[in-house]
Amino acid sequence: MHVPDGFIDAPVSAAAGVLAAAAVAVSLRGARRELGGTGPHTGLGAERTAPLAGLVAAFIFAVQMLNFPVAAGTSGHLLGGALAAILVGPYTGVLCVSVVLLMQSVLFADGGLTALGVNITDMAVVTVLVAYGIFRGLAKVLPRGRRAVTAAAFVAAAVSVPAAAVAFTGLYALGGTTDVPIATVFAAMTGVHVLIGLGEAAITALTVGAVLAVRPDLVYGARGLAKPLELRTSPLAGPAAAAGAREPERVEPARPVAARRSARRSTRRVWLAGVAAALVCAGGLSYYASTSPDGLEKVARDQGIDAKAEEHAAKDSPLADYSVKDIANPRIAGGLAGVIGVGATLAVGTGVFVVVRRRRGAAARDAVPEAAGDAASPRHSPESA
């Protein structure tokens, strides 16, 4: 659903750019809390979210290269908003998809540069808001457990894709450059993207389920679902309890060094497995992806929305159209482009999230001495003066 230049006019594209910039700014602040391990849904996996968020961005980039057929002459691909929000949090999820869209537009000429704000608004902000809202709502009413989390992820992802199609229709109604009836655009876009949403839901549920099976503490959307441990008094303590014996203090046992090292190794294995999966998808499986136009391209071609489409400013990029130029073999050219894209997205995404997390840590460290100084400073009452 990457919107190219020329589909939406300049004023609406500029307004969408402002909205996208504001959403990214808000997400940066929210991501500091998610990456810093504070908030109602954080847990033991929070301190490891920064490198995993970069991995999620790279994985979304890779899986987006795997177009799957959905109807005659039409294909679809992952949008990734639901997957990112559930795995690493809604604010961090917006940033993950935004990084992917930026890399695709600049390096691969996929999605217009002037339409970058439109794409971030549509594919990052709308999908994350809709998907995570539905996911949290379902998580509250469904029984606690991995199956419930996976089912909620499936439904949330399935709804997020047609929601993005509706959002595009709204943007086209405000600033479309062609005179296609809005009702026609709405019917065509929502119809095909309901089918694409089923593919999105399957990929999201399978990925979330796989991570839950290995390291459930790394799934942001599942952290607030576990019941806290309760310390209960044994009924056999009758006489002591009746005599007013003091209850034992609640002390959180320290994790052994071996256990901490094991957790780090396990996280490293998850990270390496994710990188390997992304490289296989982008570097190998992408060669077998459907070559049919995706939902937006098909609708635009059939309905004439692309009549005023403009050439991409980066059309001469050595990686344009996900193929390395000057390499004759299409399998090697496409696979190498995919590997480069995964590496670039992983590097940029991880760098962004590590910086965001460090700024959060620096702010917290600065606040501690200030608070200590305020507490230590003597207070003088008017009488003492």
ABEGO torsion letter per residue (X at the ends): XBBBBGABBAAAAAAAAAAAAAAAAAAAAAAAAAAAGBEAABBAAAAAAAAAAAAAAAAAAAAAABBBBABBGBBBBBAGAAAAAAAAEAAAAAAAAAAAAAAAAAAAGBEBAAAAAAAAAAAAAAAAAAAAAAAAAAAAABBBEAAAAAAAAAAAAAAAAAAAAAAAAAAAAAABABABBAAAAAAAAAAAAAAAAAAAAAAAAAAAAAAAAABAAABAAAAAABBBBBBBBBAAAAAAAAAGBBBBBBBBBBBBAAAAAAAAAAAAAAAAAAAAAAAAAAAAAAAABBABBBAAAAAAAAAGAAAABBBBAAAABAABGGBBBGBABAAAAAAAAAAAAAAAAAAAAAAAAAAAAAAAAAAAAAAAAAAAAAAABBBBBAAAX
